[in-house]
Amino acid sequence: DLNECGLKPRPCEHRCMNTHGSYKCYCLNGYMLMPDGTCASSRTCAMVNCQYGCEEVKGEVQCLCPSGGLQLGPNGRTCIDIDECSTGKAVCSYNRRCVNTFGSYYCKCQLGYELKYISGRYDCVDVNECVTNTHRCNLHAECLNTEGSFKCKCKQGYRGSGFDCA
């Protein structure tokens, strides 16, 4: 995805927020976003005191939030975070978990997996704890790698959980 906000000349006069496949322009407090991406001084915007600027729609002033992961708060002027992870709006592929951030989220590999670049893309692959020696098996136990984890089995002649063998 191209970061249009980094282009010269800049597509927005004040603030630019890169979005997937596009961008959004925002104005500083007291300014109003014009259709061409410029910001015009607006007494109405200044009077409303929006956190991220505003726009005028059919004569009515509306405050704006700079990303889809934010929404206007109860006062209609400040933006509050939408937790995409808890609302189900986040889409993380297999072996990844959602991590919420202010205004967005990202997907992180589940415990027992690591991010690797394979065949032209990043993917979360199983960590073989037995090979990397990151298991906690007893000295008298055998480490068995499993998808996303490992198991310990006491060697012949020993008994126990695999973490403790006697």
C-alpha positions as CSV (number, residue, x, y, z in Angstrom):
1,D,0.0,0.0,0.0
2,L,1.3,3.4,-1.0
3,N,1.6,6.1,1.7
4,E,0.0,9.0,-0.1
5,C,0.7,11.3,2.9
6,G,4.4,11.0,2.1
7,L,4.0,12.3,-1.5
8,K,5.3,15.7,-2.6
9,P,3.3,17.9,-2.9
10,R,1.4,16.7,0.2
11,P,-2.2,15.9,-0.6
12,C,-3.5,17.6,2.6
13,E,-2.8,21.0,4.0
14,H,-2.7,20.3,7.7
15,R,-3.0,16.6,8.8
16,C,-2.9,13.6,6.6
17,M,-3.8,10.0,7.8
18,N,-2.8,7.1,5.6
19,T,-5.6,4.5,5.2
20,H,-5.5,1.2,3.4
21,G,-5.6,2.1,-0.3
22,S,-6.2,5.8,0.3
23,Y,-5.8,8.7,2.7
24,K,-7.9,11.2,4.7
25,C,-7.3,14.9,5.3
26,Y,-7.9,16.6,8.6
27,C,-7.6,20.2,9.7
28,L,-6.3,21.7,12.9
29,N,-8.7,23.1,15.5
30,G,-10.5,26.2,14.2
31,Y,-10.2,25.2,10.5
32,M,-12.6,23.4,8.3
33,L,-11.8,20.8,5.6
34,M,-12.6,22.0,2.1
35,P,-13.4,19.5,-0.8
36,D,-9.9,20.0,-2.4
37,G,-8.1,18.9,0.9
38,T,-7.2,22.5,2.0
39,C,-8.2,24.0,5.3
40,A,-10.1,27.2,5.6
41,S,-10.3,29.2,8.8
42,S,-13.7,28.7,10.3
43,R,-15.2,30.6,13.2
44,T,-17.8,27.8,13.5
45,C,-15.1,25.1,13.9
46,A,-13.3,27.2,16.4
47,M,-16.5,27.7,18.4
48,V,-17.3,24.0,18.4
49,N,-13.7,23.2,19.6
50,C,-13.2,19.8,17.9
51,Q,-10.1,17.7,18.8
52,Y,-9.2,16.9,15.1
53,G,-11.0,19.6,13.1
54,C,-14.4,19.6,11.5
55,E,-16.4,19.8,8.4
56,E,-19.6,21.6,7.5
57,V,-22.4,19.3,6.1
58,K,-25.6,21.1,5.0
59,G,-24.9,24.0,7.2
60,E,-24.2,21.8,10.3
61,V,-20.8,21.5,11.8
62,Q,-19.5,18.0,12.5
63,C,-16.3,17.1,14.3
64,L,-14.1,14.5,12.6
65,C,-11.9,11.6,13.8
66,P,-8.7,10.7,11.9
67,S,-9.2,7.0,11.6
68,G,-11.9,4.3,11.3
69,G,-10.7,3.0,14.7
70,L,-11.8,6.1,16.5
71,Q,-15.3,7.4,17.1
72,L,-16.7,10.7,18.4
73,G,-17.1,10.6,22.2
74,P,-20.3,11.5,24.1
75,N,-19.4,15.2,23.9
76,G,-19.3,15.1,20.1
77,R,-15.9,16.9,20.0
78,T,-13.2,14.4,21.1
79,C,-12.4,11.0,19.6
80,I,-12.3,7.8,21.6
81,D,-10.8,4.5,20.7
82,I,-12.9,1.6,19.3
83,D,-11.5,-1.7,20.6
84,E,-11.6,-3.7,17.4
85,C,-10.4,-6.8,19.2
86,S,-13.3,-6.9,21.6
87,T,-16.0,-5.7,19.1
88,G,-15.0,-8.4,16.6
89,K,-14.2,-5.8,13.9
90,A,-10.6,-7.0,13.8
91,V,-9.6,-9.8,11.4
92,C,-6.5,-11.8,12.4
93,S,-5.5,-14.9,10.5
94,Y,-4.9,-18.3,12.0
95,N,-2.2,-18.4,14.8
96,R,-2.4,-14.7,15.4
97,R,-4.0,-12.7,18.2
98,C,-5.4,-9.2,18.1
99,V,-3.7,-6.3,19.9
100,N,-5.7,-3.1,20.2
101,T,-3.9,0.3,19.7
102,F,-5.3,3.8,19.9
103,G,-7.3,4.3,16.6
104,S,-6.4,0.8,15.2
105,Y,-5.1,-2.7,16.0
106,Y,-2.5,-5.2,14.8
107,C,-2.2,-8.9,14.7
108,K,0.6,-10.6,16.7
109,C,1.7,-14.3,16.5
110,Q,0.2,-16.5,19.2
111,L,2.5,-17.8,22.0
112,G,4.4,-20.8,20.5
113,Y,4.6,-19.2,17.0
114,E,7.0,-16.7,15.4
115,L,6.8,-14.4,12.4
116,K,8.8,-15.6,9.4
117,Y,9.1,-14.5,5.8
118,I,8.3,-17.5,3.7
119,S,7.4,-17.7,0.0
120,G,7.1,-13.9,-0.4
121,R,4.9,-13.3,2.6
122,Y,5.0,-13.1,6.4
123,D,3.4,-16.0,8.3
124,C,3.2,-17.2,11.9
125,V,5.0,-20.6,12.1
126,D,5.3,-23.0,14.9
127,V,8.4,-22.7,17.2
128,N,10.0,-26.0,17.7
129,E,10.8,-25.6,21.4
130,C,12.7,-29.0,21.4
131,V,15.2,-27.8,18.8
132,T,15.5,-24.2,20.2
133,N,16.0,-25.7,23.7
134,T,13.3,-23.3,25.1
135,H,11.3,-26.2,26.6
136,R,11.2,-26.9,30.4
137,C,11.4,-30.7,30.2
138,N,13.2,-32.6,32.9
139,L,16.7,-33.9,32.2
140,H,15.3,-37.4,32.2
141,A,12.5,-36.6,29.8
142,E,12.1,-36.5,26.1
143,C,10.8,-33.3,24.4
144,L,8.0,-33.7,21.9
145,N,7.1,-30.7,19.7
146,T,3.4,-30.0,19.1
147,E,1.7,-27.3,17.1
148,G,2.2,-24.1,19.1
149,S,3.7,-25.8,22.1
150,F,5.5,-29.0,23.3
151,K,5.1,-32.0,25.6
152,C,7.5,-33.7,27.9
153,K,7.5,-37.5,28.4
154,C,9.7,-39.2,31.0
155,K,12.3,-41.5,29.4
156,Q,12.0,-45.3,29.9
157,G,12.7,-46.3,33.5
158,Y,11.4,-42.9,34.8
159,R,8.0,-41.8,36.0
160,G,6.3,-38.4,36.3
161,S,4.8,-35.5,34.4
162,G,7.8,-35.0,32.1
163,F,8.6,-31.8,33.9
164,D,9.4,-33.9,37.0
165,C,10.8,-37.4,36.4
166,A,12.0,-39.8,39.1
